[in-house]
Amino acid sequence: MSEHTPPDSDAAARPDGTALGAPPTGRRGLVRLVPLLGAGNLAVYAFYIGISGVLLPLHIQGLHPGDEEAAVANLGIVTGVAAVFGTLFNPIGGALSDRTRTRWGRRNPWMVGGALAALLAAVVLGLADSVLMVLLGWCLAQATMNLCHAALTGILPDRVPDHRRGTVASVMGMALSVAGVLGTGLAALFTERIELGYIALGGVAVAAVVLLCAFTHDPRGDELPPPPPPPAERVAPLVALGRFLSALTHRNFALVLIGRALLFLGYFLIIGYQLYIFDYYIELPDSISPAAAVPIVTALGAVGTVVTAAIGGPLSDRLDRRKLFTLVSGVASALAMLIPYYAPTWTGMIVFGLALGGAFGCFLAVDTALATLVLPNHENYARDMGLLNIAAAGPQIMAPFIASMIILHVGGYSSLFLVGAGVGLLGALSIAFVKGVR
């Protein structure tokens, strides 16, 4: 059964003597869990990336034919506002799943329910015939898929022992990069029927989540300690919010969150406008359209990610050096963002895709393992992982607004790469101040 018991866990014991709430998955169970967990993450991220990277820009561009300024501004508004919903619903979904006790488990109901609701939101999004309707549909999709995503994220600290988290997190990192290929590639097939592209991406997410829930064991209510009782007296809203965000008072947790947030901000400044970069900034070969260029560069990035994550994650486990791997790969990610600034060509973008994919993929893999090692309390794993996920979702709020301002009023598309590299470097360096974790 369990290979690891959280250091602060003094819950009741299972019949085999391991603590309730400790990761119950042994080596044999991990063989089944890891590929299905990777597939679930792949499908959820493909939903985000395929829609935000290809379908939304095309959808909004179609609502403003020939008007680049309006398309850029409205894409920033839609993606930025919708990301607020993703940011809020991720930790909320995590907290809800932490306290759920059912015969189907505590994560499964939120994963399946969130994915199905996101599929319905994708249908609404496909029917949108105005910027306002696109905004409403994408807000709904972000909110519901983040309920699913938060519960999905809680599986890693729930069921994977400490000494295997680097390896498992590397699979999740590879899944994220492959998700870029799947998401943008699938979306590119539906450039003439955008509404079907939304449905296809939502359907893939539902299928992957259902398979994960059907073929892995989510501890049932009677296998877990009861959730903490609600306070005997009503708590003021600000006090309740303070308790909800209490993990941020832990220094290491806050530093990991800041580092991740800044690196993701730099990343999304560029990736969120990738289709427009190819359309208005990079001169492409005559045989390649902007919509086709996005999945090509994404696929090259996936190659880099698979190689570095496959090596970096297990090696960080073997050497017990998550912090060092996170720091080095974060710095490399920031430097990779400078390539298109100095080489604004199709060849430069190919090199950029490979370099950023390799560096950022390794960062994602090992940083996720590092994050699980600084969680303050096992009773709130999914909630606190949801807070850490804000570091990925939060930059999606700011990046579109910042990017559109830079493009329209500062230095154009080339400045995105300079700003992205600078912000990302600050994020990587913040990891150096994490203490107590090697």
N, C-alpha and C positions, 0 to 999 in steps of 0.2 A: 504494500500500500504506500503510504506516504514516505518520501525520502527527505522531507524537510518540514520542520515545524517553525512557524514564525516565532521569533524570540519573545514577542510580547503576548503570545497566546497561552492562556491558562484556562481554556474552555474545557468542557466535558470531553471525555475520551471515547473513541470508538472501541468496539470489542477487541480490536488488535492492539489497543494501547496508544494509538496515535491520536493527536488532538483533533477535535472537530474544528473545521475551518482551515486545517492545514492542507496543502496540495495533496489530493488523494491519488494522483496518477503516477504509477511506476513506469519503468522503462518500457514494458510491453504495451502499456496503455498509450505512451507517448508516440509509439509507432503509428497508431491510428489517429491520435489527436493532431499531431503536427501537420500532416498534409491537409487535413480538413480545416484546421485553423488557418493555415496559409491560404487555402482556397476561399474561405470566408472573407479574410482581409482583402484578398485580391479582388473579389467581386464588389465589395463595398467601395473600395478606392476606385475601381473602374467606373462605378456609377458617378462618383464625384468628378473624376478627371475627364471622363468622356463627355459629360454634360458641360462642365465649366470650360474645358479646353477647346471643344469643337462645336457642340450643338448650340450652346447659348450664344457664342459670338456670331455664328451663322444666322441664328434666329433673329437676333437684334439687328444684325447687318441687313437682313431681309426686310425689317421694318423701317429701315432708313437707307434705301438704295442710293448709292453715290454720295452719301454724306458721312465722311470719315469721322468728323468731329462729333457728330451726334451719336454715332455708333460707339466710339471710344467712351464718351461721357456716360451713356446709358448702360454700357456693360459694367463700368465701374460702380454705378448706383445699384444695379441688380445684384451683382455678385457680392458687393460689400454689405448691403442690407440683409441679404439672405444669410450671409455668414454669421451675422449676429444671432440668428435663430439656431444655427449649428453650434455656436459657442455656448449658448445658454442651455440648450437641450442635452448636450453631451454630459456635463457633470450631473444634471438633474436625472437623466436616464441612468447614470451610474449609481447614484444614491438610491433610486427606486429599486434597481435590481439587487443592490446590496441587502435591502430589507425585505425582498420578496422570498417567501417560503411556500412552495407549491409542490404537488406531486410530480410536476414536470420539471422541477428545478427552479433556480432563481434567475439564471441568465436566459434560458431558452424562451420563456414567454415574451421577453422584451426584444430578443433578437428576431423572432419570427413575426411578432406583431409590428415592430418597427419597419421591417423590410416590406411587409405587405402594404402597410400604410404609405411607404415611400413609392411603391409601384403605382398606387392610386394617384398619388400626387404627380407622378410622372405623366400619367394620362392627362391630368388637368393641364400640366405644363405644355404638353403637345398641342392642346386645343387653343392655347393663348394666341390672340390676334392683336395684342397691344402690349406696350412695355409694362403697363400696370399689371396685366394678367400674367405676363412672364414673371414679374417680380413676385406676385402672390404664389404662383405655382412653385417657383424655386425655393421660396421661404418654407412652404409646406414640406417639400422634398428634403430640404436640409434638416428641418426639425425632426421629422420622423426617422430618417436614416441615421441621424445621430443618436436617437434612442437605441436603435439596433447596435450601432457602432460602440457605444459606451459599454453595453453588456458584453459585446464581443471582446473588447479590450480587457475586461476583468478576468477573462479566462487565463491569461498568462500568469499573473500572480496567484490566482486561485489554484491552478492545477500543475504548475511546472516548478520543480525544485530549483533553488538558487543556482546550483552548479551547472544547470542545463539551460538557463535562461538566455545566455548569449547565443547558443546554438539555435534555440527556438526563435529568438528575436531576429536572428539572421534570416530565417525562413520568412518571417513576417516582412522584413526589409526587402527581400527579393520579391515577395508577393506584391509589395507596393510598386516596385519598378515594373514588373510584368503587368500590373494593373494599368499602368500608363499606356503600354502597348495595346492591351486588350480594350481599354476604354476608348482611346483615340482611334484605334483601328476599327473597332465596331462602329463608333460614331461616324467615321469617314465613309462607311458603307451606306449611310442614310442621309447624305447631304441633300438629296432631292426629296426625301420624305423624313423630315426631322422628327415628326411626331412618332414615327415607328422606332426611330433611334432611342428616344426617351424610354419607350416601353421595353425595348430589347435590353437596355442596360438595367432597368428595374427588375426585369424578369431573371436575368443572370444572378443578381444579388439575392433574390428570393430563393432560387434553386440552391445556391451555395450554402445559404444559412440553414435551410431545411435539411440538407445533407449533414451538416455539422451537428445539428441538434438530434438528428435521427440516429447517428452512428457513434456518438461519444456520450459519456455519462456526465450530466450536470447534477451535482449532489442535490438530492431532494430535501424537502423541508425537515424531515425527521433525521437527516444525516448532518444537519448544521445546527449550531447553537442558535437560540432565539435571537432576533434582532434586539438591539438596545431598546428598553422601554421608552416611550415618549415622556418628556418632562411632566412632573406632577402638576406644575403650574404653567400657565401660558407664558411663553417667552416673547419678549419684544422682537419685532422683525429684525432690527439691527443686531440683536444678540444672536438670533437664529442664523442670520447671514454670517456672523463672525464664526460660529461653530462650524458652519458648512465650509468655510474657507480656512479653517484652523490649520490645515496642512501647510499653508503658505507661511506660517510663523516658524517653520522648521527651515533652517538655513540651507541645507543641502537640497531639499525639495524645491525651494524658491530659486536657487541658482540653476538647477536643471531646467526648470520651467522657463526662466529668462533666456538661457542659452538656446533652448529649442525654439522659443518664440522668435528670437532675432534671426536665427538661421532660416526658419520658415518664412519670415517676412521677406528676407532677401530673395529667397527662392520664388515666392509667389509674385513678387514684383515683376519677374521675368516670365515665368510659366503662364501666369494668368493672361498675358497679352501675346502669347507665342504666335497665335494665328495672325494677329495684326502685324507682328514683327515681320513675319514672312510676306505678308501682303503689301506692307508699306515701307519696309526698311531694308530687307535682304533681297538682293536680286537673284531670283531662282532660275535654274535651267528651264528652258521653254517647255520641257516635258513634265514638269512638276508643278502642281498647283499648291497654294498655301494650305488647303485642307489636307492634301496628301503629304506635304512636308512635315506637318506636326507628328503623325504617327511614325514617320521614318526616323526623325531625330529622337523621338521617345523610345523607339525600339533599340536604337544604338545605346541610349542611356540604360536601357534594361540589361543589355549585354554587360556593360560596365558594372552595374549593380549586382548581377548574379555572381560574377567572378569575385568581386571584393567582399560581398556579404557572405558568400560561401566560405571564404577564407577567414575574414575578420571575425565573424561571430564565434565559430568554434575555437579560433586561436585566442580570442579574449577570454573564453572559458578556461582553456588550458593554462594560459599565463596568469589568469585572474587579474586582468588589467583593463577593465571596462573604461575607466576614466581616460587613460592614455590613448586608447583607440578612438574614443569619442572626440577628444581634443584634436588629434592629428587629422582625422577625416573631416572634422568641421572646418578647420583652416583650409584644407585642400578644396572643400566645396566652395568656400568664399573666393579663393583664387581662381577657380574654374570659371566663375561668372565674369571674369575680366576678358576671357578669350574673344567673345564677339565684339567687345569694345575695340580691341586692337586688330581684329580680323573680321570685319562685318561682311562676310561672304558666306556662300553656301558651304564651302569647305570649312570655314571657321565654325559654323553652326554644327557641322558634323563632329568636329573635334570637341566643341563645347558639350554636345550631347554625351559623348563617351566619357569625358572627364568629369562632368557634373554627376552623371549617373553613377560612375564608380565611387566617387568620393561621398556623395550624399547618401547613396545606398548603404555604404558601410556605416556612416553616421547614424542613419535611422535604425539599423540593426542593433548596434552596440549601445546607442543612447537609450533605446527602449529597455534593454537589460539593465543599464545603469539606473533608469528611472524606477524600476521595480525594487531596487535595492535601497532606495531612499524614501519609500512609502512609510509614513509614520505609524499606521495602525492597520492590522489585518482585517479588522471589522469594516473598514471603509475602503477596501482595495479599489473597487470599481469607481466609487465617487472620486477618490483622489487621482486615479488614472484618468478619469474624466476631466479633472482640473488640469492635469498635464496635457490632455488632448486640446485644451483651450489654446495651448501654445502652438498647436497646428491649425486650429480653426480660427483663433483670434486674428492672426495675421491676414487671413482671408478677408476680414472686415476692413482692415486698414490698407492692405496692398492695392486694391482696385482704385481707391480714392487717391492714394499717393501716386500710383503709377499714371493715372490719367492726368493729374496735375503736372507731373514731370513731362509727359509726352506733349501736352498742349501748351504749357506755359514756361517750362524751364529749359531743358536741353534736348527734347525729342527722345526717340527710342534709344539712342546710344547711351544717354545718361542713366537709363534703367540699370544697365550692367554695372556702372560705377557705383551707384547707390546700393544695389543688391550686394555687391562684393563687400562694401564697407560695413553694412549692417550685419551681414553674415559673419564677418571676421570678429566683430564685437561679441556676437553670440557664442562663437567657438571659444573665444578666450575666457568667457565667464565660467566655462566648465573647469578651468584650471583652479578655481577657488573652492571647488567641492572638496570637503575633507572627510576622512574616514573611509573612503572607498577608493580602491586602487584602479 
